[in-house]
Amino acid sequence: MKPKTKDGVAAYLEYLLVAGLAKGLLYLPSSMAYSVGEGLAALLYRFDNKHRLIAQENLCRAFKDELSASEIAELARSSFINLGRTVVETCRILKIDRENFRQFIRIEGYEHFQQAKRRGKGIIYITAHLGSWELLPLASALMGEPLSIVTRPLDNPYLDRTINRLRAVRGTRVLAKKLVMPALVQALLRGESVGILMDQNITWKEGVFVDFFGTPACTALAPALLALRTDASVLPAAIMRCGRDRHTIVVEKEIPLIRTGRLRTDIVANTASFTRAIEAFVRREPAQWLWVHRRWKTQPRATCRIPNLESGIEHLESSVARQNPTQ
């Protein structure tokens, strides 16, 4: 029991440190808060060898012979700076409300949302850790369309609860990754919108391998299965930084679903289609993506390119069936 208590104390001390920094960033003048965030990010880039190397290795994998070593290094550093700014903006979410958010966030492609909304089948936004991604569901809620979003719990439970309260402050519904499918199905059947970040590595049980920057990447199969079973519209969306503190939310056209009648084939084909949309966003603003994440960590085995797909489908299908027995 002692190690467990020690871990709890360490986690709480970490929480206090982060909470103190967050409060400082909230109350500092905007320009000063950004300077602090950028400065800390620059220090992290210089001294955090592990994550700097991960970012550079990922960039080399993605762009291969397209970029020089100096360009790779500059992109990696820029991605750290973007992360620092994103932390600042997340800490200052309480300053954003319905009256002021349009001063620094604009929407491009809103008509695609309107068209999908008229279908009445619910909307699945597929998105990525790009730009200041925490502001995307916030802006949607402030526009009167709160999202149900799927999150992975942070390792620190105190920080996890705090950031989820921030996410929910303007109406966003935060759903923990565990046992999330029934809640997503319910939301879509009510004609609501859900947001799913599908640009991170995932386990063999929950994913399929599709190309991302020309390399197989284990990718969540849930968005494709949800869309196929609920007939929800799938819209790629991302928020991109247009200067230090200005952002554009880009909503692309609905992605037509591929339906051949063979569920296994359709899930892989649609996941690949969704992933191409995510890659297009990252290529548009590569300095704003989260390159410090090991996106290609899970790799296919020679004997099985799409491992455990059947068990993953069975698990997700049972959740869909419980909520939508007519399917």
VEXKOL-499007 format. One record per residue (C-alpha): x, z, y. Coordinates in steps of 0.5 Angstrom, whole numbers, padded with zeros to 4 digits. Layout:
<dobas>
<doba east="X" up="Z" north="Y"/>
...
</dobas>
This chain:
<dobas>
<doba east="0000" up="0000" north="0000"/>
<doba east="0006" up="0001" north="0005"/>
<doba east="0008" up="-0006" north="0006"/>
<doba east="0001" up="-0008" north="0007"/>
<doba east="0000" up="-0002" north="0013"/>
<doba east="0007" up="-0005" north="0015"/>
<doba east="0004" up="-0012" north="0016"/>
<doba east="-0002" up="-0010" north="0019"/>
<doba east="0002" up="-0006" north="0024"/>
<doba east="0007" up="-0012" north="0025"/>
<doba east="0001" up="-0017" north="0026"/>
<doba east="-0002" up="-0012" north="0031"/>
<doba east="0004" up="-0012" north="0035"/>
<doba east="0004" up="-0019" north="0035"/>
<doba east="-0003" up="-0019" north="0038"/>
<doba east="-0001" up="-0015" north="0043"/>
<doba east="0005" up="-0019" north="0046"/>
<doba east="0001" up="-0025" north="0045"/>
<doba east="-0005" up="-0022" north="0049"/>
<doba east="-0001" up="-0020" north="0054"/>
<doba east="0002" up="-0027" north="0055"/>
<doba east="-0005" up="-0030" north="0055"/>
<doba east="-0008" up="-0025" north="0060"/>
<doba east="-0002" up="-0027" north="0065"/>
<doba east="-0003" up="-0034" north="0064"/>
<doba east="-0010" up="-0033" north="0066"/>
<doba east="-0009" up="-0029" north="0072"/>
<doba east="-0003" up="-0033" north="0075"/>
<doba east="-0004" up="-0039" north="0080"/>
<doba east="-0005" up="-0045" north="0076"/>
<doba east="0002" up="-0049" north="0078"/>
<doba east="0006" up="-0042" north="0076"/>
<doba east="0002" up="-0042" north="0069"/>
<doba east="0004" up="-0049" north="0068"/>
<doba east="0011" up="-0047" north="0070"/>
<doba east="0011" up="-0041" north="0065"/>
<doba east="0008" up="-0045" north="0059"/>
<doba east="0013" up="-0051" north="0060"/>
<doba east="0019" up="-0047" north="0061"/>
<doba east="0017" up="-0043" north="0054"/>
<doba east="0016" up="-0049" north="0051"/>
<doba east="0023" up="-0052" north="0053"/>
<doba east="0026" up="-0046" north="0050"/>
<doba east="0023" up="-0046" north="0044"/>
<doba east="0025" up="-0054" north="0043"/>
<doba east="0032" up="-0052" north="0044"/>
<doba east="0032" up="-0045" north="0040"/>
<doba east="0027" up="-0047" north="0035"/>
<doba east="0031" up="-0051" north="0030"/>
<doba east="0026" up="-0051" north="0024"/>
<doba east="0021" up="-0054" north="0028"/>
<doba east="0025" up="-0058" north="0033"/>
<doba east="0028" up="-0062" north="0026"/>
<doba east="0021" up="-0062" north="0023"/>
<doba east="0018" up="-0066" north="0029"/>
<doba east="0024" up="-0071" north="0029"/>
<doba east="0024" up="-0072" north="0022"/>
<doba east="0016" up="-0073" north="0023"/>
<doba east="0018" up="-0078" north="0028"/>
<doba east="0023" up="-0082" north="0025"/>
<doba east="0018" up="-0083" north="0019"/>
<doba east="0013" up="-0085" north="0023"/>
<doba east="0017" up="-0090" north="0027"/>
<doba east="0022" up="-0092" north="0023"/>
<doba east="0026" up="-0097" north="0026"/>
<doba east="0022" up="-0098" north="0032"/>
<doba east="0025" up="-0092" north="0036"/>
<doba east="0032" up="-0090" north="0038"/>
<doba east="0035" up="-0083" north="0036"/>
<doba east="0035" up="-0081" north="0044"/>
<doba east="0027" up="-0084" north="0044"/>
<doba east="0026" up="-0080" north="0038"/>
<doba east="0029" up="-0073" north="0041"/>
<doba east="0025" up="-0075" north="0048"/>
<doba east="0019" up="-0075" north="0044"/>
<doba east="0020" up="-0069" north="0040"/>
<doba east="0021" up="-0065" north="0047"/>
<doba east="0015" up="-0068" north="0050"/>
<doba east="0011" up="-0066" north="0045"/>
<doba east="0013" up="-0059" north="0045"/>
<doba east="0012" up="-0059" north="0053"/>
<doba east="0005" up="-0062" north="0051"/>
<doba east="0004" up="-0056" north="0047"/>
<doba east="0006" up="-0051" north="0052"/>
<doba east="0001" up="-0054" north="0057"/>
<doba east="-0004" up="-0053" north="0052"/>
<doba east="-0003" up="-0046" north="0050"/>
<doba east="-0004" up="-0045" north="0058"/>
<doba east="-0010" up="-0049" north="0058"/>
<doba east="-0013" up="-0045" north="0052"/>
<doba east="-0011" up="-0038" north="0055"/>
<doba east="-0015" up="-0041" north="0062"/>
<doba east="-0021" up="-0043" north="0058"/>
<doba east="-0025" up="-0037" north="0062"/>
<doba east="-0024" up="-0041" north="0068"/>
<doba east="-0028" up="-0047" north="0066"/>
<doba east="-0035" up="-0048" north="0067"/>
<doba east="-0041" up="-0053" north="0068"/>
<doba east="-0039" up="-0053" north="0075"/>
<doba east="-0032" up="-0055" north="0075"/>
<doba east="-0030" up="-0058" north="0069"/>
<doba east="-0031" up="-0065" north="0071"/>
<doba east="-0026" up="-0064" north="0076"/>
<doba east="-0020" up="-0065" north="0071"/>
<doba east="-0024" up="-0068" north="0065"/>
<doba east="-0027" up="-0075" north="0065"/>
<doba east="-0031" up="-0078" north="0059"/>
<doba east="-0029" up="-0085" north="0057"/>
<doba east="-0034" up="-0088" north="0052"/>
<doba east="-0040" up="-0083" north="0053"/>
<doba east="-0045" up="-0089" north="0051"/>
<doba east="-0042" up="-0089" north="0044"/>
<doba east="-0045" up="-0082" north="0043"/>
<doba east="-0051" up="-0084" north="0046"/>
<doba east="-0052" up="-0089" north="0042"/>
<doba east="-0051" up="-0085" north="0036"/>
<doba east="-0055" up="-0079" north="0038"/>
<doba east="-0061" up="-0084" north="0038"/>
<doba east="-0060" up="-0085" north="0031"/>
<doba east="-0062" up="-0078" north="0030"/>
<doba east="-0058" up="-0077" north="0024"/>
<doba east="-0053" up="-0072" north="0027"/>
<doba east="-0046" up="-0074" north="0029"/>
<doba east="-0039" up="-0073" north="0026"/>
<doba east="-0033" up="-0073" north="0031"/>
<doba east="-0027" up="-0074" north="0027"/>
<doba east="-0021" up="-0072" north="0032"/>
<doba east="-0014" up="-0070" north="0032"/>
<doba east="-0009" up="-0064" north="0035"/>
<doba east="-0008" up="-0069" north="0041"/>
<doba east="-0007" up="-0067" north="0048"/>
<doba east="-0010" up="-0061" north="0050"/>
<doba east="-0015" up="-0061" north="0043"/>
<doba east="-0018" up="-0054" north="0045"/>
<doba east="-0022" up="-0057" north="0051"/>
<doba east="-0025" up="-0063" north="0047"/>
<doba east="-0031" up="-0058" north="0044"/>
<doba east="-0031" up="-0054" north="0050"/>
<doba east="-0033" up="-0060" north="0055"/>
<doba east="-0038" up="-0062" north="0049"/>
<doba east="-0041" up="-0056" north="0050"/>
<doba east="-0041" up="-0056" north="0057"/>
<doba east="-0045" up="-0063" north="0057"/>
<doba east="-0050" up="-0060" north="0053"/>
<doba east="-0048" up="-0062" north="0046"/>
<doba east="-0045" up="-0056" north="0043"/>
<doba east="-0041" up="-0058" north="0037"/>
<doba east="-0040" up="-0054" north="0030"/>
<doba east="-0032" up="-0054" north="0029"/>
<doba east="-0028" up="-0053" north="0023"/>
<doba east="-0022" up="-0048" north="0024"/>
<doba east="-0017" up="-0046" north="0019"/>
<doba east="-0016" up="-0038" north="0020"/>
<doba east="-0009" up="-0036" north="0023"/>
<doba east="-0005" up="-0032" north="0019"/>
<doba east="-0006" up="-0026" north="0024"/>
<doba east="-0013" up="-0024" north="0024"/>
<doba east="-0013" up="-0020" north="0031"/>
<doba east="-0011" up="-0027" north="0034"/>
<doba east="-0016" up="-0031" north="0030"/>
<doba east="-0022" up="-0027" north="0032"/>
<doba east="-0019" up="-0027" north="0039"/>
<doba east="-0018" up="-0035" north="0039"/>
<doba east="-0025" up="-0036" north="0036"/>
<doba east="-0028" up="-0032" north="0041"/>
<doba east="-0025" up="-0036" north="0046"/>
<doba east="-0028" up="-0042" north="0043"/>
<doba east="-0035" up="-0040" north="0042"/>
<doba east="-0035" up="-0037" north="0050"/>
<doba east="-0039" up="-0044" north="0052"/>
<doba east="-0043" up="-0045" north="0046"/>
<doba east="-0038" up="-0048" north="0041"/>
<doba east="-0040" up="-0046" north="0034"/>
<doba east="-0034" up="-0044" north="0030"/>
<doba east="-0034" up="-0045" north="0022"/>
<doba east="-0029" up="-0042" north="0018"/>
<doba east="-0026" up="-0047" north="0013"/>
<doba east="-0028" up="-0043" north="0007"/>
<doba east="-0035" up="-0044" north="0005"/>
<doba east="-0036" up="-0049" north="0011"/>
<doba east="-0040" up="-0055" north="0007"/>
<doba east="-0047" up="-0052" north="0007"/>
<doba east="-0046" up="-0050" north="0015"/>
<doba east="-0044" up="-0057" north="0016"/>
<doba east="-0049" up="-0060" north="0012"/>
<doba east="-0055" up="-0056" north="0015"/>
<doba east="-0052" up="-0058" north="0022"/>
<doba east="-0052" up="-0065" north="0021"/>
<doba east="-0059" up="-0065" north="0018"/>
<doba east="-0062" up="-0062" north="0024"/>
<doba east="-0059" up="-0068" north="0028"/>
<doba east="-0053" up="-0064" north="0031"/>
<doba east="-0046" up="-0066" north="0032"/>
<doba east="-0040" up="-0063" north="0028"/>
<doba east="-0032" up="-0064" north="0030"/>
<doba east="-0027" up="-0064" north="0024"/>
<doba east="-0019" up="-0064" north="0026"/>
<doba east="-0017" up="-0069" north="0020"/>
<doba east="-0010" up="-0070" north="0022"/>
<doba east="-0007" up="-0064" north="0018"/>
<doba east="-0004" up="-0064" north="0011"/>
<doba east="-0009" up="-0061" north="0006"/>
<doba east="-0009" up="-0059" north="-0002"/>
<doba east="-0009" up="-0064" north="-0007"/>
<doba east="-0016" up="-0061" north="-0009"/>
<doba east="-0019" up="-0062" north="-0002"/>
<doba east="-0016" up="-0069" north="-0001"/>
<doba east="-0014" up="-0076" north="-0002"/>
<doba east="-0008" up="-0080" north="-0001"/>
<doba east="-0009" up="-0085" north="0004"/>
<doba east="-0003" up="-0089" north="0009"/>
<doba east="-0002" up="-0085" north="0015"/>
<doba east="0004" up="-0089" north="0019"/>
<doba east="0005" up="-0093" north="0013"/>
<doba east="0006" up="-0087" north="0008"/>
<doba east="0001" up="-0084" north="0004"/>
<doba east="-0001" up="-0077" north="0007"/>
<doba east="-0006" up="-0072" north="0003"/>
<doba east="-0012" up="-0073" north="0008"/>
<doba east="-0019" up="-0069" north="0008"/>
<doba east="-0024" up="-0072" north="0004"/>
<doba east="-0030" up="-0068" north="0006"/>
<doba east="-0031" up="-0072" north="0013"/>
<doba east="-0033" up="-0078" north="0008"/>
<doba east="-0037" up="-0075" north="0003"/>
<doba east="-0041" up="-0072" north="0009"/>
<doba east="-0042" up="-0078" north="0012"/>
<doba east="-0044" up="-0082" north="0006"/>
<doba east="-0049" up="-0076" north="0004"/>
<doba east="-0052" up="-0075" north="0010"/>
<doba east="-0052" up="-0082" north="0013"/>
<doba east="-0049" up="-0078" north="0020"/>
<doba east="-0045" up="-0083" north="0025"/>
<doba east="-0038" up="-0082" north="0025"/>
<doba east="-0035" up="-0083" north="0032"/>
<doba east="-0027" up="-0082" north="0033"/>
<doba east="-0026" up="-0078" north="0039"/>
<doba east="-0020" up="-0075" north="0042"/>
<doba east="-0017" up="-0072" north="0049"/>
<doba east="-0011" up="-0074" north="0052"/>
<doba east="-0007" up="-0072" north="0058"/>
<doba east="-0007" up="-0076" north="0064"/>
<doba east="-0002" up="-0072" north="0068"/>
<doba east="0000" up="-0064" north="0068"/>
<doba east="-0007" up="-0062" north="0069"/>
<doba east="-0012" up="-0068" north="0068"/>
<doba east="-0015" up="-0070" north="0062"/>
<doba east="-0019" up="-0076" north="0059"/>
<doba east="-0024" up="-0075" north="0053"/>
<doba east="-0024" up="-0082" north="0049"/>
<doba east="-0030" up="-0083" north="0045"/>
<doba east="-0029" up="-0089" north="0040"/>
<doba east="-0035" up="-0094" north="0037"/>
<doba east="-0038" up="-0091" north="0031"/>
<doba east="-0034" up="-0093" north="0025"/>
<doba east="-0039" up="-0097" north="0020"/>
<doba east="-0039" up="-0093" north="0013"/>
<doba east="-0036" up="-0097" north="0007"/>
<doba east="-0042" up="-0097" north="0001"/>
<doba east="-0040" up="-0100" north="-0005"/>
<doba east="-0044" up="-0096" north="-0010"/>
<doba east="-0038" up="-0093" north="-0013"/>
<doba east="-0037" up="-0086" north="-0010"/>
<doba east="-0030" up="-0085" north="-0011"/>
<doba east="-0028" up="-0092" north="-0008"/>
<doba east="-0032" up="-0091" north="-0002"/>
<doba east="-0029" up="-0084" north="-0001"/>
<doba east="-0022" up="-0087" north="-0001"/>
<doba east="-0024" up="-0093" north="0003"/>
<doba east="-0028" up="-0089" north="0008"/>
<doba east="-0022" up="-0084" north="0009"/>
<doba east="-0017" up="-0089" north="0010"/>
<doba east="-0022" up="-0092" north="0015"/>
<doba east="-0022" up="-0086" north="0019"/>
<doba east="-0015" up="-0084" north="0018"/>
<doba east="-0013" up="-0091" north="0022"/>
<doba east="-0017" up="-0089" north="0028"/>
<doba east="-0013" up="-0082" north="0028"/>
<doba east="-0007" up="-0086" north="0028"/>
<doba east="-0009" up="-0091" north="0033"/>
<doba east="-0010" up="-0085" north="0038"/>
<doba east="-0003" up="-0082" north="0036"/>
<doba east="0000" up="-0089" north="0037"/>
<doba east="-0003" up="-0089" north="0044"/>
<doba east="0000" up="-0082" north="0046"/>
<doba east="0005" up="-0080" north="0041"/>
<doba east="0008" up="-0075" north="0046"/>
<doba east="0002" up="-0071" north="0046"/>
<doba east="0001" up="-0070" north="0038"/>
<doba east="0003" up="-0064" north="0034"/>
<doba east="0009" up="-0067" north="0031"/>
<doba east="0011" up="-0060" north="0029"/>
<doba east="0006" up="-0060" north="0023"/>
<doba east="0009" up="-0062" north="0016"/>
<doba east="0004" up="-0068" north="0016"/>
<doba east="0007" up="-0071" north="0009"/>
<doba east="0008" up="-0065" north="0006"/>
<doba east="0004" up="-0066" north="0000"/>
<doba east="0006" up="-0072" north="-0004"/>
<doba east="0003" up="-0076" north="-0010"/>
<doba east="0006" up="-0076" north="-0016"/>
<doba east="0008" up="-0082" north="-0020"/>
<doba east="0002" up="-0081" north="-0025"/>
<doba east="-0003" up="-0080" north="-0021"/>
<doba east="-0004" up="-0083" north="-0014"/>
<doba east="-0011" up="-0079" north="-0012"/>
<doba east="-0010" up="-0072" north="-0016"/>
<doba east="-0016" up="-0068" north="-0017"/>
<doba east="-0021" up="-0072" north="-0013"/>
<doba east="-0027" up="-0071" north="-0018"/>
<doba east="-0026" up="-0064" north="-0018"/>
<doba east="-0026" up="-0064" north="-0010"/>
<doba east="-0032" up="-0069" north="-0010"/>
<doba east="-0036" up="-0064" north="-0015"/>
<doba east="-0034" up="-0058" north="-0011"/>
<doba east="-0037" up="-0061" north="-0004"/>
<doba east="-0043" up="-0065" north="-0008"/>
<doba east="-0045" up="-0058" north="-0010"/>
<doba east="-0045" up="-0056" north="-0003"/>
<doba east="-0049" up="-0062" north="0000"/>
<doba east="-0054" up="-0062" north="-0006"/>
<doba east="-0056" up="-0055" north="-0004"/>
<doba east="-0058" up="-0056" north="0003"/>
<doba east="-0060" up="-0064" north="0002"/>
<doba east="-0064" up="-0064" north="-0005"/>
<doba east="-0067" up="-0071" north="-0003"/>
<doba east="-0060" up="-0074" north="-0003"/>
</dobas>
